[in-house]
Amino acid sequence: MKTLITRSASGIVFVALMLGGILWNQYSFALLMSLILAGAINEYYNITAAKREPGKSRARIKWFVIIFSLLVYWRSFLLSSPPVTSTTEVNSVLWAFVLQVFRLRDANLPMNALIPIFAFVLFAYELFTESENSFNNIGWNLIAIFWILVPILLTNNLYFEKGGAFLVAVFVLIWVYDSASYVSGSLFGKHPLFKRISPKKTIEGSVGGVLLTLIFAYFINQCPRLTMLSKLEWMILAFVIIVSATFGDLVESMLKRNLGIKDSGSIMPGHGGFLDRFDAYLFTVPFIVATIWIINQLQNMMLVFDYLNK
């Protein structure tokens, strides 16, 4: 009972912080993402310390990755956020247009240039460590970039293109799937989904999670702030989230099994650490961005067809 109360209380606090950070304003959103980014990378380097080269260089590289990741994130945030267009600061439509063009032209710089530069700096860093396992260290460092930093950067795309309510809906769909799978598995679970990695996850639990999440997705656009997608589009997106979230959870379980640990951290009593809470989301983001891009292209094509048929 005490464990249940602890889990419930920390879960309520977690949800409140997530909703408040995303929905309050764009700067609270950026601070929330910065916290998740720094916390997840710090946690990742702590739990994988034994797998990398020992010594002072290990601590230095962790803080270098955290600081550089935060700089890249804020660069991405500032370029992605809408430019100031008030009459006090922008005196003409032409100037507003110029600001918009330059913002859009540079918004992808962190992904197109800074991430590769970041990766190659980590390659070069190993030249000065005199490590006998340089590429082993490089591999662990690159995982931090592509598993944690890149999805957080892509979150800016979702937030500024679709809005905070859309991002909240994504998290809610992940939470609904996770909770529904847990309940269904507890009640009906008999056959392991992936016994080698996570023996407690069952096929029955996943089926229950899929059905309840798709039903939830069907009605989600009844919310006035979530009408940017149709019922069918929400269900397609929910299916993408379900599949990718399942693999995200299994991948983190594979990492913990490889490291011989139960939880990635203890930031949330009863729930584990940053990676335990955001494993599904981090793995899901690139697939969500790709799905939204495809949906947008189809919507644009339909507009063109409608125009041509008039």
C-alpha positions as a printed NumPy array, in Angstrom:
array([[  0.   ,   0.   ,   0.   ],
       [  2.823,   2.411,   0.925],
       [  4.526,   1.728,  -2.421],
       [  1.273,   2.366,  -4.296],
       [  0.738,   5.675,  -2.482],
       [  4.33 ,   6.73 ,  -3.234],
       [  3.982,   5.828,  -6.915],
       [  0.66 ,   7.624,  -7.181],
       [  1.898,  10.8  ,  -5.476],
       [  5.078,  11.022,  -7.547],
       [  3.05 ,  10.256, -10.689],
       [  0.653,  13.126,  -9.99 ],
       [  3.561,  15.53 ,  -9.415],
       [  5.224,  14.309, -12.62 ],
       [  2.079,  14.83 , -14.722],
       [  1.488,  18.283, -13.202],
       [  5.058,  19.378, -13.998],
       [  4.806,  18.06 , -17.553],
       [  1.468,  19.718, -18.277],
       [  2.462,  23.007, -16.653],
       [  5.828,  23.142, -18.408],
       [  4.399,  22.42 , -21.854],
       [  1.24 ,  24.534, -21.679],
       [  2.283,  27.61 , -19.678],
       [  4.424,  29.294, -22.35 ],
       [  7.26 ,  28.549, -24.744],
       [  9.959,  29.378, -22.19 ],
       [  8.561,  27.035, -19.547],
       [  8.51 ,  24.413, -22.316],
       [ 12.18 ,  25.1  , -23.113],
       [ 13.164,  24.903, -19.437],
       [ 11.298,  21.604, -19.077],
       [ 13.02 ,  20.131, -22.131],
       [ 16.388,  21.4  , -20.865],
       [ 15.797,  19.639, -17.539],
       [ 14.859,  16.39 , -19.271],
       [ 17.848,  16.669, -21.61 ],
       [ 20.445,  17.359, -18.897],
       [ 18.915,  14.869, -16.465],
       [ 18.708,  12.052, -19.001],
       [ 22.273,  12.548, -20.265],
       [ 23.66 ,  12.769, -16.732],
       [ 21.795,   9.602, -15.79 ],
       [ 22.935,   7.83 , -18.951],
       [ 26.6  ,   8.589, -18.277],
       [ 26.262,   7.535, -14.643],
       [ 24.793,   4.107, -15.392],
       [ 27.183,   3.379, -18.283],
       [ 30.328,   4.521, -16.426],
       [ 31.608,   0.975, -15.931],
       [ 31.397,   0.285, -19.672],
       [ 33.647,   3.174, -20.634],
       [ 37.285,   4.069, -20.024],
       [ 37.943,   4.88 , -16.329],
       [ 39.692,   8.054, -15.22 ],
       [ 39.236,  11.812, -15.126],
       [ 38.43 ,  11.998, -18.83 ],
       [ 35.186,  10.139, -18.164],
       [ 33.833,  12.912, -15.94 ],
       [ 35.039,  15.622, -18.323],
       [ 33.324,  14.104, -21.327],
       [ 30.037,  13.796, -19.437],
       [ 29.932,  17.494, -18.596],
       [ 31.119,  18.439, -22.067],
       [ 28.237,  16.466, -23.616],
       [ 25.683,  17.955, -21.197],
       [ 26.817,  21.56 , -21.727],
       [ 27.176,  21.248, -25.494],
       [ 23.799,  19.496, -25.75 ],
       [ 22.118,  22.331, -23.852],
       [ 23.773,  24.911, -26.12 ],
       [ 22.613,  23.031, -29.215],
       [ 19.117,  22.697, -27.786],
       [ 18.761,  26.413, -26.988],
       [ 20.156,  27.285, -30.405],
       [ 17.45 ,  25.091, -31.924],
       [ 14.748,  26.548, -29.653],
       [ 15.59 ,  30.173, -30.431],
       [ 15.715,  29.502, -34.169],
       [ 12.48 ,  27.512, -34.134],
       [ 10.432,  29.906, -32.002],
       [  8.392,  32.587, -33.777],
       [ 10.222,  35.91 , -34.269],
       [  8.987,  39.061, -32.562],
       [  6.511,  40.806, -34.851],
       [  5.022,  43.501, -32.63 ],
       [  4.676,  46.963, -34.141],
       [  7.125,  48.373, -31.619],
       [  9.928,  46.133, -32.882],
       [  8.918,  45.423, -36.481],
       [  7.873,  48.483, -38.43 ],
       [  7.002,  46.903, -41.738],
       [  5.52 ,  43.793, -43.277],
       [  8.669,  43.432, -45.379],
       [ 10.895,  43.306, -42.29 ],
       [  8.603,  40.715, -40.681],
       [  8.879,  38.644, -43.859],
       [ 12.681,  38.88 , -43.81 ],
       [ 12.788,  37.718, -40.183],
       [ 10.539,  34.78 , -40.994],
       [ 12.598,  33.699, -44.012],
       [ 15.901,  33.815, -42.127],
       [ 14.399,  31.992, -39.166],
       [ 13.118,  29.172, -41.36 ],
       [ 16.352,  28.993, -43.32 ],
       [ 18.436,  28.585, -40.173],
       [ 16.024,  26.568, -38.023],
       [ 17.431,  23.219, -39.169],
       [ 21.057,  24.232, -38.554],
       [ 21.366,  22.264, -35.276],
       [ 20.268,  19.044, -36.983],
       [ 22.067,  19.603, -40.289],
       [ 25.419,  20.875, -39.027],
       [ 25.791,  21.085, -35.252],
       [ 24.944,  17.431, -34.558],
       [ 27.547,  16.104, -37.066],
       [ 30.102,  18.608, -35.703],
       [ 29.284,  17.452, -32.174],
       [ 29.769,  13.807, -33.169],
       [ 33.094,  14.439, -34.901],
       [ 34.396,  16.451, -31.936],
       [ 33.781,  13.372, -29.8  ],
       [ 35.757,  11.333, -32.332],
       [ 38.666,  13.801, -32.155],
       [ 38.521,  13.935, -28.353],
       [ 39.515,  10.279, -28.151],
       [ 42.843,  11.103, -29.808],
       [ 43.899,  12.859, -26.61 ],
       [ 42.698,  10.267, -24.079],
       [ 45.251,   7.555, -24.94 ],
       [ 42.473,   5.049, -24.429],
       [ 42.844,   1.471, -25.593],
       [ 39.109,   1.302, -26.284],
       [ 38.559,   4.559, -28.148],
       [ 35.81 ,   3.382, -30.452],
       [ 34.026,   1.721, -27.569],
       [ 33.954,   5.133, -25.848],
       [ 32.874,   6.852, -29.079],
       [ 29.994,   4.411, -29.438],
       [ 28.672,   5.106, -25.944],
       [ 28.989,   8.869, -26.522],
       [ 27.127,   8.752, -29.833],
       [ 24.277,   6.852, -28.211],
       [ 23.788,   9.819, -25.858],
       [ 23.517,  12.191, -28.836],
       [ 21.194,  10.176, -31.049],
       [ 19.095,   8.555, -28.342],
       [ 18.597,  11.626, -26.132],
       [ 19.633,  14.906, -27.784],
       [ 18.163,  14.369, -31.269],
       [ 14.62 ,  13.487, -30.046],
       [ 14.623,  16.513, -27.719],
       [ 15.603,  18.739, -30.661],
       [ 12.832,  17.232, -32.781],
       [ 10.392,  17.999, -29.97 ],
       [ 10.842,  21.684, -30.88 ],
       [  9.467,  20.876, -34.346],
       [  6.361,  19.284, -32.865],
       [  5.825,  22.065, -30.341],
       [  6.133,  25.002, -32.743],
       [  4.413,  23.325, -35.698],
       [  1.444,  21.742, -33.909],
       [  1.337,  23.479, -30.522],
       [  1.673,  22.581, -26.872],
       [ -1.717,  20.83 , -26.757],
       [ -0.566,  18.448, -29.501],
       [  2.604,  17.587, -27.566],
       [  0.546,  16.96 , -24.428],
       [ -1.7  ,  14.651, -26.48 ],
       [  1.366,  12.677, -27.588],
       [  2.449,  12.176, -23.988],
       [ -1.097,  11.25 , -22.96 ],
       [ -1.297,   8.609, -25.707],
       [  1.989,   7.115, -24.484],
       [  0.744,   7.143, -20.882],
       [ -2.605,   5.594, -21.848],
       [ -0.862,   2.821, -23.769],
       [  1.599,   2.162, -20.939],
       [ -1.103,   2.139, -18.241],
       [ -3.58 ,   0.101, -20.282],
       [ -0.896,  -2.461, -21.137],
       [  0.073,  -2.755, -17.472],
       [ -3.519,  -3.26 , -16.321],
       [ -4.366,  -5.672, -19.155],
       [ -1.183,  -7.617, -18.548],
       [ -1.845,  -7.838, -14.816],
       [ -5.36 ,  -9.169, -15.412],
       [ -4.938, -11.389, -18.472],
       [ -1.19 , -11.704, -19.186],
       [  0.094, -15.223, -19.831],
       [  2.377, -15.119, -22.878],
       [  5.605, -13.021, -22.719],
       [  5.962, -10.439, -25.464],
       [  9.772, -10.452, -25.47 ],
       [ 10.909, -12.892, -22.795],
       [ 14.654, -12.427, -23.306],
       [ 14.489,  -8.69 , -22.635],
       [ 11.395,  -8.047, -20.514],
       [  9.7  , -11.193, -19.152],
       [  6.91 ,  -9.247, -17.4  ],
       [  5.544,  -7.685, -20.605],
       [  2.896,  -9.88 , -22.167],
       [  1.142, -10.173, -25.512],
       [ -2.231,  -9.893, -23.779],
       [ -1.123,  -6.682, -22.086],
       [  0.026,  -5.18 , -25.362],
       [ -3.216,  -6.114, -27.135],
       [ -5.265,  -4.481, -24.387],
       [ -3.041,  -1.399, -24.545],
       [ -3.393,  -1.158, -28.33 ],
       [ -7.189,  -1.41 , -28.277],
       [ -7.729,   1.123, -25.497],
       [ -5.206,   3.577, -26.967],
       [ -6.804,   3.445, -30.425],
       [-10.238,   4.008, -28.888],
       [ -8.862,   6.966, -26.948],
       [ -7.226,   8.335, -30.118],
       [-10.52 ,   8.079, -32.019],
       [-12.161,  10.557, -29.653],
       [ -9.147,  12.787, -28.944],
       [ -9.943,  15.383, -31.603],
       [-13.161,  16.191, -29.746],
       [-10.89 ,  18.521, -27.787],
       [-11.113,  21.951, -29.524],
       [ -7.31 ,  22.37 , -29.47 ],
       [ -6.675,  18.989, -31.116],
       [ -8.654,  19.318, -34.324],
       [ -5.498,  19.709, -36.442],
       [ -5.817,  15.988, -37.274],
       [ -8.886,  14.001, -38.261],
       [-10.062,  10.944, -36.321],
       [ -8.366,   8.646, -38.836],
       [ -5.119,  10.637, -38.717],
       [ -5.091,  10.539, -34.908],
       [ -5.581,   6.771, -35.   ],
       [ -2.743,   6.368, -37.511],
       [ -0.492,   8.52 , -35.328],
       [ -1.556,   6.548, -32.242],
       [ -0.615,   3.274, -33.967],
       [  2.819,   4.701, -34.832],
       [  3.224,   5.791, -31.202],
       [  2.171,   2.357, -29.933],
       [  4.685,   0.465, -32.082],
       [  7.61 ,   2.833, -31.52 ],
       [  6.889,   3.246, -27.787],
       [  6.909,  -0.541, -27.378],
       [ 10.34 ,  -0.785, -29.003],
       [ 11.576,   2.228, -27.02 ],
       [ 10.65 ,   0.564, -23.762],
       [ 12.238,  -2.727, -24.842],
       [ 15.452,  -1.006, -25.942],
       [ 15.846,   0.657, -22.545],
       [ 15.128,  -2.687, -20.858],
       [ 17.845,  -4.217, -23.054],
       [ 20.28 ,  -1.52 , -21.908],
       [ 19.457,  -2.063, -18.218],
       [ 19.774,  -5.827, -18.614],
       [ 23.156,  -5.32 , -20.284],
       [ 24.244,  -3.087, -17.391],
       [ 22.751,  -5.319, -14.708],
       [ 20.528,  -2.639, -13.141],
       [ 16.819,  -2.42 , -12.32 ],
       [ 16.201,   1.331, -12.754],
       [ 18.157,   4.008, -14.593],
       [ 17.835,   6.373, -11.634],
       [ 15.72 ,   7.407,  -8.657],
       [ 14.494,  10.894,  -9.585],
       [ 10.859,   9.716,  -9.247],
       [ 10.103,   7.527,  -6.199],
       [  8.487,   4.325,  -7.395],
       [  9.005,   5.158, -11.069],
       [ 12.779,   5.201, -11.579],
       [ 14.807,   7.823, -13.394],
       [ 14.634,  10.094, -16.432],
       [ 15.343,   7.295, -18.901],
       [ 12.739,   5.057, -17.27 ],
       [ 10.102,   7.776, -17.675],
       [ 11.043,   9.006, -21.156],
       [ 12.386,   5.868, -22.861],
       [  9.22 ,   5.4  , -24.92 ],
       [  8.94 ,   9.095, -25.786],
       [ 12.567,   9.482, -26.905],
       [ 12.268,   6.496, -29.23 ],
       [  8.885,   7.662, -30.54 ],
       [  9.633,  11.294, -31.475],
       [ 11.422,  10.72 , -34.828],
       [  8.588,   8.445, -35.988],
       [  5.983,  11.013, -34.936],
       [  7.801,  13.784, -36.835],
       [  8.019,  11.582, -39.949],
       [  4.327,  10.64 , -39.687],
       [  3.259,  14.269, -39.302],
       [  5.368,  15.188, -42.34 ],
       [  3.638,  12.492, -44.41 ],
       [  0.195,  13.593, -43.187],
       [  1.022,  17.213, -44.058],
       [  2.098,  16.225, -47.574],
       [ -1.109,  14.267, -48.107],
       [ -3.161,  17.219, -46.856],
       [ -1.329,  19.54 , -49.248],
       [ -1.939,  17.159, -52.147],
       [ -5.646,  17.043, -51.315],
       [ -5.786,  20.853, -51.324],
       [ -4.133,  20.905, -54.751],
       [ -6.581,  18.3  , -56.115],
       [ -9.536,  20.213, -54.697],
       [ -8.273,  23.424, -56.307],
       [ -7.744,  21.751, -59.687],
       [-11.204,  20.202, -59.624],
       [-12.983,  23.518, -59.078]])
